[in-house]
């Protein structure tokens, strides 16, 4: 059994080709989809709906994590985010498909309920990185929780999300270098994040791997970007084209 992580799919149907390219199969392997499945791309709700069906078929093998764009969609359907704002955030393509995939109140309530129950983080193990926490956004500088002198990564995520989900999910303190080195060096688990495209951080279309975390959002929804899948067992990265 191998463990794989993909992030920031953003409606890119090439994600399924990428899984085939890497040889991912169920129920043999475990796949973590690290948020931002919807918005921006050509088929956001088609991809999301297909992944939800797979997750329900293989609940122990496919873990769909909430990203800020899933939160945006939920907020829109709850009437807490105006359509024009959601569109500006990248939701226009999702809105175009909403009536087709979720045409009535019942199906939309079920979708809101599903998003509400999506976990914000997952735990895994890698022979290369040890204990791993997979989460979309990362660590909020205002919610760093210590335990025995180390940064308790999971407690920090829980603290930030429970305090203000929206503020936490749009943050990028880890990826942008807003956390002091002493904090990052004190992580008690290795972090796998997405959220901020590596093409914007270091002008690279591949995964950025650092001592205490990695960013695997390689800009699938942006011109020049790619969609990346990493195998945690050996760190091998598989890629396909973005937009």
Secondary structure, DSSP 8 states (H G I E B T S, - for coil): --EEEE---TT-THHHHHHHHHT--TTTSEEEEES--SSSSS-HHHHHHHHHHHHHHSTTTEEEE--HHHHHHHHHHTTSS-HHHHIIIIIHHHHHHHHHHS-SHHHHHHHHHHHHHS-SEEEEEETTTEEEEEESS---GGG--EETTEE-HHHHHHHHHHH-HHHHHH--TTTTT-S-HHHHTTBSSEEEE-SS-HHHHTS-SS-EE-SSEEE----TTSTT-EEEEEETTT--EEEEE--
